[in-house]
Amino acid sequence: MGNTFGHLFRITTWGESHGGAVGVVVDGCPPRLKLSEADIQPDLDRRRPGQSRIVTQRKETDTIKILSGVFEGKTLGTPISMLVWNEDQRPEAYADFKDKFRPSHADYTYLAKYGIRNWAGGGRASARETVGRVAAAAIAKKILRERCKTEILAYVKQVKNLVAKVNPSKVKFQQIERGIVRCPDEVAAEKMIRMIDAARKQGDSLGGVVECVARNVPVGLGEPVFDKLEADLAKAVMSLPASKAFEIGSGFSGILLAGSQHNDPFTIRGGRVRTKSNFSGGVQGGISNGEDIIIRVAFKPTATIMQTQETVTIDQKKALLKAKGRHDPCVLPRAVPMVEAMVALVLVDHLLRHEAQCGKR
């Protein structure tokens, strides 16, 4: 249960961290879309482990293979199944966790719920599961680009208490990708890298914030009352591993303003209705208004750290635990394409739902 996301554009991910493979089935993709592995691989390359010293050193090529739903280079309208083999499995690194609960992991709750758990890398609770999400979202991004010229960009906005200066309306992909921390503010990026390096050397971890902007989003996406666009965006990004908080537009800082300051006045610009400010973050009444959609997601410090911690065993005895294996000292650089993925999946689903109900405009 809970492995499927979306209404008309539906994805089902499968596989465990140290199982044979991970993958996804995409159902509801429109037919006749030109598609190949080359359209999907770049986003998986951004998500994959081992790409720099400040992320996990697990060595995976994350090479995507399309198994179904594409014929002669075009989608058929039938389910698209995609697979990535796990090439660097090391379940033995987790043998000491078989009878111990890792602090702030899903070990205890999974066992309490199901009566069984995959102790090798956390199984489905591992961020390895997001391979399928990112692969599916590459298709979603292509649909959004071709139909609406929608662009979705995420970047690291904050590490611990260090906040970058970024203009979400002007930031470019090349600025984000030029550094290993994926922060377009070069001054802040260097400081972030030093902070993460220091935490890694101490066997510790850091958290922070990923900000994401979606530009050229059509007006009218979102389904009141329970499927408001921001509600679905919140559910989407909060389903990511290690996510702990969500904001859209002014977010929590909006409470510091009066209504006269926070309202977005309407105007006419470029022949259509626009807003002079964007405290709403591109969504009003649960429906997109055509302005940039701007969200932020807070990620906790990575739960697995290389320090001795107190815990208990499955038979409720006190114990000590020190992690082994390869883990991210900070999830943020690799979370960037994951956040983009979940935003893309929500937007493409709502685009198809809007077209089904209201027709194309």
Wavefront OBJ file of the C-alpha trace (Angstrom):
o trace
v 0.000 0.000 0.000
v 1.040 3.606 -0.493
v 3.412 2.860 -3.373
v 1.343 4.629 -6.058
v 1.163 8.397 -6.613
v -1.032 10.481 -8.915
v -4.483 10.314 -10.515
v -4.255 10.453 -14.321
v -0.451 10.375 -14.495
v 0.158 7.558 -12.013
v 3.445 6.095 -10.893
v 4.165 3.002 -8.824
v 7.716 2.576 -7.542
v 9.164 -0.750 -6.460
v 12.358 -2.303 -5.106
v 14.561 -2.102 -2.022
v 17.871 -0.391 -1.317
v 19.982 -3.558 -1.416
v 17.694 -5.749 -3.505
v 18.332 -6.720 -7.098
v 16.921 -3.571 -8.686
v 14.664 -0.566 -8.245
v 12.208 0.844 -10.707
v 8.869 2.357 -11.581
v 5.740 1.761 -13.627
v 4.222 4.890 -15.193
v 0.572 4.676 -16.239
v -1.364 7.424 -17.968
v 1.441 8.916 -20.044
v -0.090 10.343 -23.250
v 0.718 8.412 -26.443
v 3.034 9.535 -29.252
v 5.477 11.328 -26.951
v 9.022 10.903 -28.256
v 10.918 9.102 -25.500
v 14.170 7.230 -24.984
v 16.551 6.385 -22.141
v 18.545 9.482 -23.114
v 15.621 11.672 -21.988
v 15.676 10.096 -18.526
v 19.345 9.428 -17.741
v 20.478 13.051 -17.066
v 18.174 13.454 -14.053
v 19.233 10.061 -12.690
v 22.861 11.126 -13.049
v 22.103 14.144 -10.865
v 20.440 11.933 -8.238
v 22.906 9.051 -8.200
v 25.321 8.379 -5.318
v 29.093 8.748 -5.511
v 29.138 11.987 -7.507
v 31.221 14.019 -5.020
v 32.988 13.791 -1.661
v 30.028 15.330 0.207
v 27.568 12.557 -0.685
v 27.449 8.811 -0.121
v 30.271 6.914 -1.840
v 28.062 4.025 -2.939
v 29.032 3.364 -6.556
v 26.015 3.061 -8.805
v 25.775 4.002 -12.483
v 21.977 4.134 -12.187
v 21.641 3.246 -15.853
v 17.968 3.299 -16.836
v 16.321 0.641 -18.983
v 12.869 1.104 -20.510
v 11.123 -2.267 -20.570
v 7.674 -1.428 -21.956
v 5.336 1.266 -23.184
v 7.635 2.677 -25.883
v 7.736 1.541 -29.503
v 9.841 2.988 -32.305
v 10.859 5.847 -30.046
v 7.353 6.938 -29.043
v 5.103 6.231 -26.069
v 2.159 3.936 -26.735
v -0.206 5.178 -24.056
v 0.308 1.879 -22.228
v 2.214 1.399 -18.931
v 5.879 2.373 -19.124
v 8.045 0.115 -16.973
v 11.602 1.197 -16.164
v 14.378 -0.500 -14.232
v 17.752 0.332 -12.686
v 19.926 -2.526 -11.439
v 21.531 -2.233 -8.003
v 25.188 -2.845 -8.818
v 26.876 -2.023 -5.503
v 24.890 -3.988 -2.935
v 26.534 -4.437 0.450
v 23.882 -5.803 2.820
v 26.624 -7.163 5.087
v 27.405 -3.580 6.165
v 24.030 -3.562 7.928
v 24.311 -6.933 9.685
v 24.846 -5.254 13.066
v 21.489 -3.477 12.634
v 19.536 -6.706 12.243
v 18.544 -6.734 15.899
v 18.993 -3.028 16.706
v 16.901 0.012 15.880
v 18.809 2.870 14.247
v 17.879 6.202 15.900
v 15.488 8.343 13.814
v 15.201 5.666 11.111
v 12.138 3.670 10.114
v 13.458 0.443 11.669
v 11.205 0.403 14.730
v 8.065 1.737 13.058
v 8.290 -0.664 10.094
v 8.695 -3.630 12.434
v 5.867 -2.406 14.665
v 3.556 -2.025 11.650
v 4.389 -5.099 9.551
v 6.041 -7.523 11.982
v 8.925 -7.822 9.535
v 11.479 -5.434 8.067
v 14.321 -5.307 5.585
v 17.291 -4.375 7.783
v 19.705 -4.078 4.831
v 19.826 -0.357 4.173
v 16.266 0.254 5.264
v 14.640 -1.423 2.269
v 11.808 0.744 0.929
v 12.537 3.460 3.510
v 15.870 4.180 1.811
v 16.307 7.146 -0.528
v 17.281 4.523 -3.107
v 13.531 4.189 -3.723
v 13.509 7.668 -5.279
v 15.275 6.359 -8.399
v 11.836 5.421 -9.726
v 10.345 8.812 -8.893
v 13.125 10.710 -10.665
v 12.903 8.460 -13.728
v 9.133 8.910 -13.975
v 9.438 12.665 -13.441
v 11.828 12.976 -16.388
v 8.859 11.986 -18.547
v 6.623 14.437 -16.685
v 9.132 17.240 -17.230
v 9.233 16.530 -20.945
v 5.444 16.705 -21.217
v 5.382 19.987 -19.287
v 8.173 21.488 -21.416
v 6.582 20.544 -24.711
v 3.011 21.531 -23.829
v 3.539 24.561 -21.593
v 7.259 25.458 -21.687
v 7.217 24.848 -17.930
v 10.637 24.847 -16.274
v 11.247 23.364 -12.824
v 14.456 24.183 -10.965
v 15.426 23.286 -7.405
v 18.572 24.240 -5.511
v 20.049 24.211 -2.028
v 18.844 27.331 -0.254
v 20.145 26.662 3.248
v 22.509 24.345 5.136
v 22.019 24.519 8.894
v 21.995 28.273 9.649
v 23.743 29.364 6.432
v 21.208 30.861 3.978
v 22.034 31.522 0.323
v 20.953 34.596 -1.622
v 19.058 33.382 -4.690
v 16.477 35.045 -6.946
v 14.128 32.160 -7.814
v 12.697 34.002 -10.814
v 16.110 34.425 -12.457
v 18.183 31.441 -11.324
v 19.509 29.223 -14.124
v 20.193 25.502 -14.320
v 23.867 26.067 -15.122
v 24.313 28.157 -11.967
v 22.859 25.372 -9.849
v 24.862 22.560 -11.406
v 28.279 24.227 -11.474
v 29.036 23.224 -7.875
v 28.830 19.957 -5.949
v 26.455 21.346 -3.319
v 23.954 22.598 -5.949
v 23.690 26.103 -4.521
v 23.750 28.898 -7.154
v 25.154 31.426 -4.642
v 28.872 30.750 -5.122
v 29.970 32.453 -1.896
v 27.429 30.567 0.203
v 28.149 27.337 -1.691
v 31.815 27.312 -0.670
v 30.873 27.842 2.971
v 28.259 25.081 2.749
v 30.804 22.635 1.367
v 33.191 23.410 4.214
v 30.393 22.903 6.752
v 29.382 19.560 5.262
v 33.012 18.427 5.024
v 33.567 19.286 8.685
v 30.462 17.364 9.741
v 31.522 14.367 7.637
v 34.975 14.264 9.224
v 33.347 14.335 12.663
v 31.072 11.440 11.718
v 28.072 13.758 11.921
v 25.472 15.146 9.521
v 23.652 18.370 8.606
v 20.203 19.346 7.360
v 18.804 22.345 5.532
v 16.359 23.637 2.934
v 15.826 22.969 -0.765
v 13.931 25.698 -2.624
v 12.163 24.968 -5.906
v 10.659 27.240 -8.545
v 8.299 26.234 -11.348
v 8.087 28.822 -14.116
v 5.549 29.121 -16.961
v 2.937 27.098 -15.124
v -0.481 27.434 -16.804
v -3.261 29.265 -14.970
v -5.954 26.985 -13.576
v -4.123 23.926 -12.267
v -5.492 22.623 -8.978
v -8.695 21.002 -7.765
v -10.548 22.555 -4.835
v -11.274 21.590 -2.105
v -9.176 18.622 -1.029
v -6.858 18.473 -4.051
v -5.619 22.044 -3.916
v -2.380 22.444 -5.810
v -0.359 23.432 -2.753
v -1.866 20.549 -0.771
v -0.754 18.040 -3.404
v 2.674 19.678 -3.629
v 3.009 19.425 0.139
v 2.065 15.744 0.150
v 4.441 15.057 -2.729
v 7.578 16.591 -1.266
v 6.768 15.468 2.281
v 6.763 11.886 0.987
v 10.489 12.212 0.277
v 12.886 10.587 2.754
v 14.169 12.965 5.477
v 11.685 15.754 4.623
v 10.310 17.530 7.692
v 8.616 20.799 6.669
v 6.995 22.516 3.674
v 6.417 26.152 2.706
v 4.926 27.854 -0.326
v 5.311 31.526 -1.195
v 5.841 33.617 1.920
v 5.431 30.503 4.067
v 5.901 30.972 7.794
v 7.443 34.410 7.302
v 4.098 35.660 6.019
v 2.787 35.850 9.572
v 5.117 38.799 10.168
v 3.182 40.907 7.639
v -0.198 42.609 7.811
v -2.794 41.772 5.177
v -2.176 45.120 3.480
v 1.461 44.120 3.045
v 0.922 40.461 2.194
v -1.808 40.728 -0.451
v -0.676 40.399 -4.086
v -2.249 43.322 -6.034
v -3.524 42.464 -9.506
v -2.405 44.281 -12.643
v -2.350 43.748 -16.411
v 1.020 42.881 -17.895
v 1.750 41.365 -21.280
v -1.936 41.326 -22.104
v -3.016 39.153 -19.180
v -3.798 39.294 -15.483
v -0.677 39.254 -13.337
v 0.219 40.056 -9.734
v 2.639 42.781 -8.661
v 4.084 40.636 -5.862
v 4.101 36.887 -5.288
v 3.600 36.205 -1.600
v 1.053 33.569 -2.694
v 3.828 31.557 -4.345
v 1.906 31.123 -7.581
v -1.176 29.504 -6.046
v -4.405 31.174 -4.883
v -7.483 29.295 -3.714
v -5.633 26.091 -4.435
v -5.325 26.957 -8.145
v -2.269 28.174 -10.045
v -2.437 31.852 -11.038
v 0.316 31.852 -13.661
v 3.032 33.324 -11.454
v 6.145 31.376 -10.446
v 5.339 28.573 -8.027
v 7.920 28.768 -5.253
v 8.165 26.139 -2.528
v 10.684 25.205 0.145
v 11.311 21.827 1.769
v 13.249 21.321 4.986
v 15.313 18.136 5.277
v 16.569 16.846 8.609
v 20.222 15.958 9.236
v 20.896 12.480 7.867
v 19.851 9.963 10.523
v 22.805 7.637 9.901
v 25.933 9.084 11.514
v 29.337 7.562 12.247
v 29.138 8.142 15.978
v 28.181 5.737 18.746
v 24.541 6.199 19.763
v 22.246 4.704 22.358
v 19.456 2.435 21.142
v 17.540 -0.723 22.017
v 17.313 -4.180 20.477
v 14.216 -5.870 19.095
v 13.924 -7.789 22.379
v 13.935 -4.439 24.243
v 17.429 -4.457 25.706
v 19.657 -1.393 25.876
v 22.455 -1.342 23.316
v 25.009 0.842 21.571
v 25.127 1.291 17.819
v 27.735 2.735 15.474
v 26.817 2.926 11.821
v 28.801 1.347 9.024
v 28.450 1.667 5.296
v 28.251 4.668 2.983
v 25.879 7.500 3.783
v 25.239 11.131 2.861
v 26.569 13.562 5.490
v 23.949 15.927 4.061
v 21.050 14.833 1.846
v 20.503 18.242 0.255
v 22.652 18.042 -2.937
v 20.981 14.788 -4.013
v 17.562 15.928 -2.790
v 17.529 18.699 -5.419
v 16.480 16.441 -8.349
v 14.117 14.570 -6.008
v 12.220 17.758 -5.139
v 12.080 18.714 -8.822
v 10.715 15.254 -9.545
v 7.842 15.455 -7.092
v 6.874 18.956 -8.270
v 6.884 17.751 -11.884
v 4.725 14.732 -11.057
v 2.130 16.926 -9.342
v 2.056 19.523 -12.121
v 1.748 17.049 -14.984
v -1.012 15.158 -13.185
v -2.960 18.367 -12.592
v -2.351 19.478 -16.190
v -3.909 16.262 -17.515
v -6.767 16.522 -15.018
v -7.416 20.137 -16.041
v -7.451 19.227 -19.727
v -9.789 16.320 -19.093
v -12.297 18.520 -17.242
v -11.945 21.915 -18.937
v -10.329 21.091 -22.276
v -7.122 22.456 -23.751
v -6.717 26.212 -24.036
l 1 2 3 4 5 6 7 8 9 10 11 12 13 14 15 16 17 18 19 20 21 22 23 24 25 26 27 28 29 30 31 32 33 34 35 36 37 38 39 40 41 42 43 44 45 46 47 48 49 50 51 52 53 54 55 56 57 58 59 60 61 62 63 64 65 66 67 68 69 70 71 72 73 74 75 76 77 78 79 80 81 82 83 84 85 86 87 88 89 90 91 92 93 94 95 96 97 98 99 100 101 102 103 104 105 106 107 108 109 110 111 112 113 114 115 116 117 118 119 120 121 122 123 124 125 126 127 128 129 130 131 132 133 134 135 136 137 138 139 140 141 142 143 144 145 146 147 148 149 150 151 152 153 154 155 156 157 158 159 160 161 162 163 164 165 166 167 168 169 170 171 172 173 174 175 176 177 178 179 180 181 182 183 184 185 186 187 188 189 190 191 192 193 194 195 196 197 198 199 200 201 202 203 204 205 206 207 208 209 210 211 212 213 214 215 216 217 218 219 220 221 222 223 224 225 226 227 228 229 230 231 232 233 234 235 236 237 238 239 240 241 242 243 244 245 246 247 248 249 250 251 252 253 254 255 256 257 258 259 260 261 262 263 264 265 266 267 268 269 270 271 272 273 274 275 276 277 278 279 280 281 282 283 284 285 286 287 288 289 290 291 292 293 294 295 296 297 298 299 300 301 302 303 304 305 306 307 308 309 310 311 312 313 314 315 316 317 318 319 320 321 322 323 324 325 326 327 328 329 330 331 332 333 334 335 336 337 338 339 340 341 342 343 344 345 346 347 348 349 350 351 352 353 354 355 356 357 358 359 360 361
